[in-house]
Amino acid sequence: MSFSFFKPSRPKTPQDVTKAIKDSLMALDTKTVAEVKALEKAMEEVEKNFATMRCMLSGDGEVEPNVDQVLQLALEISKEDVLSLVIHKLPVLGWEARKDLVHCWSILLKQKVDSTYCCVEYIENHLELLDFLVVCYDNKEIALNCGNMLRECIKFPTLAQYILKSASFVLFFKFVELPNFDVASDAFSTFKDLLTKHGTLVSEYLTAHYDEFFDLYENLLTSPNYVTRRQSLKLLSEFLFEPPNSHIMKRYILEVRYLKIMMTLLKDSSKNIQISAFHIFKVFVANPNKPREIRIILAKNHEKLLDLLQNLSGKGAEDEQFEEEKELIIKEIERVSRLPILKS
């Protein structure tokens, strides 16, 4: 139930509600800051109409929404280009209107006519709207609203695929390190959804953009920001070891530069980061087909590595399995260190 100052009047028809929303949003174009009262009036009208939309879509706490009206409203909003209008007007909307919009957005995207999600289909035909939402992370006033809307979009494979393949995707490597903690955290949540919600799509993307992606990802793993290092390391484990990405993981653990990053993270001042790094480091070591360069690095650094590992312990219920894995990795490093690999 909306906490708007405006109590929504009982909605008439979905067509009426759609027209009222569209007209009030378009009226914002004719107002300027100089016309303060006119602008305030226009904003009040938008807020009232959004509250009415929210009431129609989710009820008012006493009366449940009418399923047919909800579906019809989604159809009308798509047909009348209101989705495009609300996204482009986001930067000028007030807090209450943005809150109602985010609430309604999730409901609208889920409305299905036969086999088609009408609002999703609209966005598929206006994919630049997704780019607009991504870029809005640069506007801290609306960043969290846009993040919520983006994550709803990412639930749908076609929309997630577009963002992954678009030029705007690389902006997430910047947004996750923005100085505003709330915005950076929200951007990371969206980034994580993009890399974990649709395994096959992510696998195709990483296959096609392997070098570009992991070059950028290296900057996150070596960031001076503790939160960035910890989150990106944990996320790397989540998507790298997913079955669709097994070929990506096999390629990743052949590269000396990435082994060196994990070795550096094993020395991190944070125990959480050390443990997360170990779970990736162990795959480099356990690989039965380690390249010669990997074996050389392990052999040259075996004393320091063994010292680090012997002082590393797991947490709680993980202790026993962690210790078993650690012992196996220690033995493998000791074995590699005795091989005559430096002579050939």
C-alpha positions as CSV (number, residue, x, y, z in Angstrom):
1,M,0.0,0.0,0.0
2,S,1.4,3.4,-1.0
3,F,2.2,5.9,1.7
4,S,1.6,8.7,-0.8
5,F,0.0,11.9,0.5
6,F,-2.5,11.3,-2.3
7,K,-5.1,8.7,-1.6
8,P,-5.7,7.0,-4.9
9,S,-9.2,7.5,-6.2
10,R,-10.9,4.3,-7.3
11,P,-9.5,3.6,-10.8
12,K,-11.9,3.7,-13.7
13,T,-10.4,1.7,-16.5
14,P,-6.9,0.7,-17.4
15,Q,-7.2,2.9,-20.5
16,D,-8.1,5.9,-18.3
17,V,-5.2,5.2,-15.9
18,T,-2.7,4.9,-18.8
19,K,-3.9,8.1,-20.4
20,A,-3.7,10.0,-17.2
21,I,-0.1,8.8,-16.5
22,K,1.0,9.6,-20.0
23,D,-0.5,13.0,-20.0
24,S,0.9,14.0,-16.6
25,L,4.4,12.8,-17.6
26,M,4.3,14.6,-20.9
27,A,3.1,17.8,-19.1
28,L,6.5,17.8,-17.3
29,D,8.1,18.8,-20.6
30,T,6.3,22.1,-20.7
31,K,7.3,23.1,-17.2
32,T,10.5,24.8,-16.2
33,V,12.2,25.5,-12.9
34,A,11.2,29.2,-13.3
35,E,7.5,28.1,-13.2
36,V,7.8,26.6,-9.7
37,K,4.1,26.3,-9.0
38,A,3.3,24.9,-12.4
39,L,6.1,22.3,-12.0
40,E,4.9,21.4,-8.5
41,K,1.4,20.9,-9.8
42,A,2.6,18.7,-12.6
43,M,4.7,16.6,-10.2
44,E,1.7,16.2,-7.9
45,E,-0.4,15.0,-10.8
46,V,2.3,12.4,-11.7
47,E,2.5,11.2,-8.1
48,K,-1.3,10.9,-7.9
49,N,-1.4,8.9,-11.1
50,F,1.4,6.6,-10.1
51,A,-0.4,5.9,-6.8
52,T,-3.5,5.0,-8.8
53,M,-1.5,2.7,-11.0
54,R,0.0,1.0,-7.9
55,C,-3.5,0.6,-6.5
56,M,-4.8,-1.0,-9.7
57,L,-1.8,-3.4,-9.9
58,S,-1.5,-4.5,-6.3
59,G,-4.7,-3.5,-4.5
60,D,-5.2,-1.1,-1.7
61,G,-4.9,-3.4,1.3
62,E,-8.6,-4.0,1.4
63,V,-9.5,-4.9,-2.1
64,E,-7.4,-7.4,-4.1
65,P,-6.3,-6.3,-7.7
66,N,-8.5,-7.4,-10.6
67,V,-6.5,-9.8,-12.7
68,D,-8.1,-8.8,-15.9
69,Q,-7.5,-5.1,-15.2
70,V,-3.9,-5.7,-14.3
71,L,-3.2,-7.5,-17.6
72,Q,-5.1,-4.8,-19.5
73,L,-3.1,-2.0,-17.8
74,A,0.2,-3.7,-18.8
75,L,-1.1,-4.0,-22.4
76,E,-2.1,-0.4,-22.5
77,I,1.1,0.9,-21.0
78,S,3.1,-1.0,-23.6
79,K,0.9,0.1,-26.5
80,E,1.0,3.8,-25.5
81,D,4.8,3.9,-25.0
82,V,4.4,4.7,-21.4
83,L,7.3,2.4,-20.4
84,S,9.7,4.5,-22.5
85,L,8.3,7.7,-21.0
86,V,8.6,6.6,-17.3
87,I,12.2,5.6,-17.8
88,H,13.3,8.8,-19.5
89,K,11.4,10.9,-16.8
90,L,13.0,9.0,-13.9
91,P,15.7,11.8,-13.3
92,V,13.0,14.4,-12.7
93,L,10.5,12.3,-10.7
94,G,10.1,12.8,-6.9
95,W,11.0,10.2,-4.3
96,E,7.4,8.9,-3.8
97,A,6.7,8.6,-7.5
98,R,10.0,6.7,-8.1
99,K,9.1,4.3,-5.2
100,D,5.7,3.6,-6.7
101,L,7.2,3.1,-10.1
102,V,9.7,0.6,-8.9
103,H,7.0,-1.4,-7.2
104,C,4.8,-1.4,-10.3
105,W,7.7,-2.2,-12.6
106,S,8.1,-5.7,-11.3
107,I,4.4,-6.5,-11.6
108,L,4.1,-5.0,-15.1
109,L,7.0,-7.1,-16.4
110,K,5.4,-10.3,-15.2
111,Q,2.1,-9.8,-17.1
112,K,1.8,-12.4,-19.8
113,V,-0.6,-12.5,-22.8
114,D,-0.8,-16.0,-24.3
115,S,3.0,-16.8,-24.4
116,T,4.2,-13.2,-24.5
117,Y,5.3,-10.9,-21.7
118,C,3.9,-7.7,-23.2
119,C,6.1,-5.3,-21.3
120,V,9.2,-7.4,-21.8
121,E,8.5,-7.5,-25.6
122,Y,8.2,-3.7,-25.6
123,I,11.6,-3.4,-24.0
124,E,13.0,-5.9,-26.5
125,N,11.9,-3.5,-29.2
126,H,13.4,-0.5,-27.4
127,L,16.6,-1.9,-26.0
128,E,18.1,1.5,-25.6
129,L,16.0,1.8,-22.5
130,L,18.2,-0.8,-20.8
131,D,21.3,1.3,-21.7
132,F,19.6,4.3,-20.2
133,L,19.0,2.4,-16.9
134,V,22.6,1.2,-16.7
135,V,24.0,4.7,-17.3
136,C,21.7,6.0,-14.5
137,Y,24.1,4.5,-12.0
138,D,26.0,7.7,-12.5
139,N,23.1,9.6,-11.0
140,K,23.1,8.8,-7.3
141,E,19.6,10.3,-6.8
142,I,18.0,7.6,-9.0
143,A,20.7,4.9,-9.1
144,L,19.0,2.6,-6.6
145,N,15.7,2.9,-8.4
146,C,17.3,2.0,-11.7
147,G,19.2,-0.8,-10.1
148,N,15.9,-2.4,-8.9
149,M,14.4,-2.0,-12.3
150,L,17.4,-3.5,-14.1
151,R,17.4,-6.6,-11.8
152,E,13.8,-7.2,-12.7
153,C,14.7,-6.9,-16.4
154,I,17.7,-9.3,-16.0
155,K,15.3,-12.1,-14.9
156,F,14.4,-12.4,-18.6
157,P,17.1,-14.0,-20.7
158,T,16.6,-11.8,-23.8
159,L,17.1,-8.6,-21.7
160,A,20.0,-10.0,-19.8
161,Q,21.7,-11.1,-23.0
162,Y,21.4,-7.6,-24.5
163,I,23.0,-6.0,-21.5
164,L,25.9,-8.5,-21.5
165,K,26.6,-7.9,-25.1
166,S,26.1,-4.1,-25.0
167,A,28.8,-1.5,-24.7
168,S,27.2,-0.4,-21.4
169,F,28.1,-3.7,-19.7
170,V,31.7,-2.7,-19.2
171,L,30.5,0.4,-17.2
172,F,29.7,-2.0,-14.3
173,F,33.4,-2.4,-13.7
174,K,33.4,1.3,-12.9
175,F,30.1,1.5,-11.1
176,V,31.0,-1.3,-8.6
177,E,33.8,1.0,-7.3
178,L,31.9,4.3,-7.1
179,P,32.6,6.2,-3.9
180,N,29.0,6.1,-2.8
181,F,28.9,2.8,-0.9
182,D,25.1,2.2,-1.4
183,V,25.3,2.8,-5.1
184,A,28.4,0.7,-5.5
185,S,26.8,-2.2,-3.6
186,D,23.6,-2.0,-5.7
187,A,25.7,-2.0,-8.9
188,F,27.5,-5.1,-7.7
189,S,24.2,-6.8,-7.0
190,T,23.1,-6.1,-10.6
191,F,26.5,-7.2,-11.9
192,K,26.3,-10.4,-10.0
193,D,22.8,-11.1,-11.4
194,L,24.1,-10.6,-14.9
195,L,26.8,-13.2,-14.3
196,T,24.8,-15.8,-12.4
197,K,21.2,-15.8,-13.5
198,H,21.5,-17.4,-17.0
199,G,24.4,-19.8,-17.1
200,T,24.4,-20.6,-20.9
201,L,24.2,-16.9,-21.8
202,V,27.1,-16.1,-19.5
203,S,29.1,-18.9,-21.0
204,E,28.6,-17.7,-24.5
205,Y,29.5,-14.1,-23.5
206,L,32.7,-15.2,-21.6
207,T,33.7,-17.4,-24.6
208,A,33.4,-14.5,-27.0
209,H,34.9,-11.8,-24.7
210,Y,37.3,-13.8,-22.6
211,D,40.4,-11.5,-22.7
212,E,38.4,-8.3,-22.4
213,F,36.3,-9.5,-19.5
214,F,39.1,-11.0,-17.4
215,D,41.4,-8.0,-18.0
216,L,38.8,-5.8,-16.5
217,Y,38.0,-8.3,-13.8
218,E,41.6,-8.4,-12.7
219,N,41.3,-4.8,-11.7
220,L,38.5,-5.7,-9.3
221,L,40.5,-8.6,-7.7
222,T,43.5,-6.3,-7.2
223,S,41.4,-3.3,-6.1
224,P,42.7,-1.3,-3.0
225,N,39.1,-1.5,-1.8
226,Y,38.5,-4.4,0.6
227,V,34.8,-4.8,-0.2
228,T,35.5,-4.9,-4.0
229,R,38.2,-7.5,-3.6
230,R,36.1,-9.7,-1.4
231,Q,32.9,-9.5,-3.4
232,S,34.6,-10.0,-6.8
233,L,36.6,-13.0,-5.5
234,K,33.4,-14.6,-4.2
235,L,31.6,-13.9,-7.4
236,L,34.4,-15.3,-9.5
237,S,34.0,-18.6,-7.6
238,E,30.3,-18.5,-8.2
239,F,30.3,-18.2,-12.0
240,L,33.7,-19.7,-12.9
241,F,32.8,-23.1,-11.4
242,E,29.3,-23.3,-12.9
243,P,29.0,-26.3,-15.3
244,P,28.3,-24.2,-18.4
245,N,31.6,-22.4,-17.7
246,S,33.8,-25.4,-17.3
247,H,35.8,-24.6,-20.5
248,I,36.3,-21.1,-19.2
249,M,37.6,-22.3,-15.9
250,K,40.0,-24.7,-17.6
251,R,41.4,-21.9,-19.6
252,Y,41.6,-19.6,-16.6
253,I,43.7,-22.0,-14.5
254,L,46.3,-22.3,-17.3
255,E,47.3,-18.6,-17.0
256,V,50.2,-17.6,-14.8
257,R,49.0,-14.1,-14.3
258,Y,45.8,-15.3,-12.6
259,L,47.7,-17.8,-10.5
260,K,49.8,-14.9,-9.2
261,I,46.7,-12.9,-8.3
262,M,45.4,-15.8,-6.2
263,M,48.8,-16.2,-4.5
264,T,48.8,-12.5,-3.7
265,L,45.3,-12.8,-2.3
266,L,46.4,-15.7,-0.1
267,K,48.5,-13.1,1.7
268,D,45.6,-10.6,2.1
269,S,45.1,-9.2,5.6
270,S,41.5,-10.5,5.5
271,K,41.0,-14.1,6.5
272,N,37.8,-14.2,4.4
273,I,39.7,-13.2,1.3
274,Q,42.5,-15.7,2.0
275,I,40.0,-18.6,2.3
276,S,38.1,-17.5,-0.9
277,A,41.4,-17.2,-2.7
278,F,42.4,-20.7,-1.6
279,H,39.3,-22.2,-3.2
280,I,40.4,-20.9,-6.6
281,F,44.1,-21.3,-6.0
282,K,43.6,-25.0,-5.2
283,V,42.2,-25.6,-8.8
284,F,45.4,-24.2,-10.3
285,V,47.4,-26.6,-8.1
286,A,45.2,-29.7,-8.5
287,N,45.0,-29.4,-12.3
288,P,46.7,-32.6,-13.6
289,N,47.7,-30.8,-16.8
290,K,49.4,-27.8,-15.3
291,P,51.5,-25.9,-17.8
292,R,55.3,-25.8,-17.2
293,E,55.1,-22.1,-16.3
294,I,52.6,-22.8,-13.6
295,R,54.8,-25.6,-12.1
296,I,57.8,-23.3,-12.2
297,I,55.9,-20.6,-10.2
298,L,54.7,-23.2,-7.6
299,A,58.2,-24.7,-7.3
300,K,60.0,-21.4,-6.9
301,N,57.5,-20.2,-4.3
302,H,56.8,-23.5,-2.6
303,E,58.3,-22.5,0.8
304,K,56.3,-19.3,1.1
305,L,53.1,-21.0,-0.2
306,L,53.5,-23.9,2.3
307,D,54.0,-21.4,5.1
308,L,50.8,-19.5,4.1
309,L,48.7,-22.6,3.8
310,Q,49.8,-24.2,7.0
311,N,48.7,-21.0,8.8
312,L,45.4,-20.9,7.0
313,S,42.3,-22.5,8.7
314,G,38.7,-22.9,7.7
315,K,35.6,-21.7,9.4
316,G,33.2,-23.7,11.5
317,A,31.5,-26.6,9.7
318,E,33.9,-26.2,6.8
319,D,37.0,-27.0,8.9
320,E,37.3,-30.7,8.3
321,Q,36.8,-30.6,4.5
322,F,39.0,-27.5,4.3
323,E,41.8,-29.2,6.2
324,E,41.6,-32.3,3.9
325,E,41.8,-30.1,0.8
326,K,44.6,-28.1,2.2
327,E,46.6,-31.2,2.9
328,L,46.2,-32.4,-0.6
329,I,47.3,-29.1,-2.0
330,I,50.3,-28.9,0.3
331,K,51.3,-32.4,-0.9
332,E,50.9,-31.5,-4.5
333,I,53.0,-28.3,-4.1
334,E,55.7,-30.4,-2.3
335,R,55.6,-32.9,-5.2
336,V,56.0,-30.2,-7.8
337,S,58.8,-28.6,-5.9
338,R,60.8,-31.8,-6.2
339,L,60.4,-32.2,-10.0
340,P,63.3,-31.3,-12.3
341,I,61.2,-28.7,-14.1
342,L,63.7,-25.9,-14.1
343,K,66.3,-27.8,-16.1
344,S,64.4,-28.3,-19.4
